[in-house]
Amino acid sequence: MAGLSIWHVIIFAIVVILLFGTSKLKNIGKDVGGAVKDFKKSMREEENIALKETNTLEHEETKKPSDSTINS
């Protein structure tokens, strides 16, 4: 068998629990969850900044007179 079976995963989980303990795993899970939450928040903020910059540039382009109106 080339892949991991369910038994491999179960044995691995038991070994990890025995090595680190449930309280340490709980803290690690909490830290990883917080990091993921912060990462998603920063991605949303960057997206909002990029969207605002795009809207500002589009607004400035509509304010500028085009070359055809200047030459007419």
Summary of the structure (lengths in Angstrom):
residues: 72
radius of gyration: 26.9
end to end distance: 77.7
largest distance: 81.8
contacts: 125
relative contact order: 0.05
helix: 86%
strand: 0%
